[in-house]
Amino acid sequence: MLVFITLVGCDERFYQPDLTPPSVPRGLYAEAGDKLVEIFWNQNLEHDLSGYRIFVSTSAVGKYQYIGSTKQTYFLDKGIPNGQTYYYTVTAYDFEENESPLSREVVSATPRPEGYDIILKDYRTYPDEAGYDFSAYSVEPFDDNYTDVYFENYNGTYYFNVWKEDTEIQDLGYTKSLYDIIQAPTSGWSPTGDVRSIAGHTYIIRTWDYHYAKIRVTLLSPTRVIFDWAYQLQPYNTQLKVSVPGVRKPHASDVGANRR
């Protein structure tokens, strides 16, 4: 009996509940796609780490609402409207459900539409199939009032043209994919309103109403060009893929339970 009491006493003496939460996640960044945002962060190093919880807001200062959890250092927020900027923050939690504060790093991203395998034809031969209107996601006549860019074969040399009175274009060179260009430049535009069209090159266009778009040529022939594109719905927003991290001071009241 005395031995039993001694063992219980030892157990009570040395057992201490785990009340220490994991450290705050760091290194957040986000990438925007078509109706989706991908969020990434650095891995926590705690041995008892169980996972991460992700929160979102449509304002940098909150209120942040819980949207899901993961054991990975990656989260996909999909099926969200294009043209709205979303702000994300992350917490870490352990097996005892101790949870860190919201990450002090907040990242934002603005989903935008994109399209693939668009075919434009030489405007001299096929004038009604030579232009593209990003706002309508459609092929249009090269001289339509809303056409943003059109294709030309000039004696065997291929060009993209814009109406230089109110639209800008520039060649950003060869890229492996459409996603290599993450931000539209705000200078360096072609002074003549045209650029050589080259397979594998990505081009940035600033439309007449100050929306930014990018196109990447996948195929060229004497009669046509084929390209992929992405278009930012928010005017003046140069973000075509990736976000820029921000900093905030989290508050407990920022955490909610419902999706936006």
N, C-alpha and C positions, 0 to 999 in steps of 0.2 A: 504493500500500500504506500509505503513511503517512497519507494522507487517510482511508482506511477505518478505521484504528485510532483516529484522532482522533474520528471520528463515533461509534464504539462507546463510546469513553470519555465523550463528551458525554452519550450516552443513559444510561449507567450513573450518571453524576454527577447528572443531574437527575431521574431516575425514582425516586419514592418511593411505596411501596404505601400505600393508604388503610386505615388501622387505626382511624379515628375513628368510633365508632357515632353514630347519631342521638341527639338529646336524648330524655329520657323523656317519653312522652305525658302530657298534662295535661287537666284538665277533664272527667274521667270522670263519667258518670251512667248510670243504668239504669232501664228501665221494665218492669214485670212485666205479663204477659198470661196467657192461658189456655194452659198448658203451654209457655210461651216467656218469654224475657227478651231485651230489646233493649238493647244497650250502645252508648253514644255517647262521643266524646271530641273534643278540639280537633285541628285539622290541624297536623302538624309542617311546618316551613318549609325543611328541608334540600333542596337541589337534587338530591341523589342518593338521596332517599328511595325505597325500593321498596315497602314495605308495613308492615303491623302484624300482630302475633301476639297471640292472646287466650288467657288462662289462667283456669281456674276452680277453686274449692275449695268444700267444704261447711263450711269453717271460716275465720274471718277471718284466722287466722295460718297458713293453708296446711295441707297441702302443695298447691301450685297445679299444675294439670295442663293441658297444651296441648290446645285444642279446635279451633283453626282459625286461618286468616289471611285478610286482606282488604287491598285497596288503598284502601278507603273508610274514613271515620271513623265507621263503623257496623258492628255485627255482630249477627246474630240467632242466638241459641241456642234452638233449638226442639226439640220432642218430649221435653221434660224433665218429670218428675213435678210436679204441683201440690203445694203444702203444704210444700216443702223450700226453705230459704233458700240461695241460691247467692251466692258472692263472686267478683268478677271483677277482673282486672288485665291490663294491656296492655303490650307492648313494641313498639318501632319498629326496623326493619332497613333497610339500604341495599343497593345493587346488589352490593356486595362481601361481603354477608352479615354485616357488622358489626351487632350487635344491642344495643340499649340495655338497661339494667337494667329489671326490672319497675317499672311505674308505682307511685309511692308512694301515689297515690290508689287506694283499693279501694272498689268499690261493691257493694252487695248488693241482691238483689231476691228476692221470694217469689212464684212463679207461683201463680195462683188460678183456679178455674173461673169461667166466665161463661155466660150464656144470653140468648136473644133471643126476643121476641114471645110472652112469657108472658101468658096471658089469665086474669084473675080476674073472677068475677061477683059481683053484689051478694049479700051473705051472707043477707039476709032472703028473697030469692027463690030463690037457688041455694046453699044452705048447704054442700053438698058440693064446690062448685067455687069457693069464695071465698077460700081460704087458700093460703099458700105456705110450704113447708118447704125452706129453703136447704140444709140438710145432706143432704136426699134429692133435691134438684133436682126437686121435684114439687109439683103442685097437690094440696091436701088440704082436708078439711072445715075450716071456719073455727074450729071449737072443738076440733080435734084437739090432743092434748097437745104435739105437736112443731111445730105451725104457728107461724111467726114473725110473719107479717103477714097481714091480711085486708082485703078491700075492702067499702066501704059507700056506698050512695046514700041519703042522708038528705034527703028532700024536695027533691031536685034539686041538693043539694050533695054532692060526692064526697069520701070520706075513705079514708085508710089508717089501720088500727087495729092496735095491738099489745096484748098482755096486760101492762099496766103494772106488775104485781107483780114481773115479772122481766125485761122486755124494754123497750128504749128505741127511740125514733124521732125524727128531726128532718128538717125541710125545708131543704135547702141552696140552694134557689132555682133559677132557670133556668140550664141548661147547654146547650151546643151538642151535646154527646154524652155518653155514659156515662163517657168517659175524662177529662173535665175535672176530676173530683174524684179527687185522688190519695191523700188521706189521710183516714181517718175521724177526726172530732173526738171528744173524750172528755168533752165537756160541752155544754150547750145543748139538752138533750133536752126533748121536749114533756112538760109536767107532767101532762097528761091522758091520755097514751098514744094520741093521735090527731093527724093533720095533714091539712090539705086536700090532696086529690089534684089536681094541676094538670098539664096536658100540657106537656112540656118541662122539668119540674122533676126534680131528682135528690134522693133521700132516702137517709139513712144509718140503718141499723138495727143495734143491738147486741143479739144474741140472748141467750136465757136462759143459755147456756153460754159467753158472752163471746167469740163470734165476731162479726166485723164484716162487713156486707154493704151494697151500694148498689143502688138501683133507679132507673131513669129512665123516666118515663112517655112513651110515644110516641103513645098514642091513648086518648081517653075517650069513653064514651057512657053513657046512662042505665042500661045493663045490664052494662057491662063496663069494665075497664081493661086496657090492654096495656102491658107494660114490658119493658126489658132489665135484666139484673142481673149483679153480680159478687160473689163470696163468698170471704172469706179463711179458708182451712182451719186456719191456726194460731190457737188461742185467744189473745186479748190482743194480737194483731198488728193494728195499725191501718192497715197498708200495703195500699192497694187498687190502686196503680199504680206509683208511682215510688220509687226508693231514696234513701237518705241517704248521701252519700259518707263514707268513712272514711280513715284514714291508717295506713300500716304501713311498716316498714323491710324491704325485700325482701332475700332471701338467695338465693344461687345454688342452694342445695339445694331451694328451693321449686319449681323448674321440673321438671316430669315430662313423660312422653311419651304417657301413656294417658288416655283419657276416664274419668270417674268410674265 
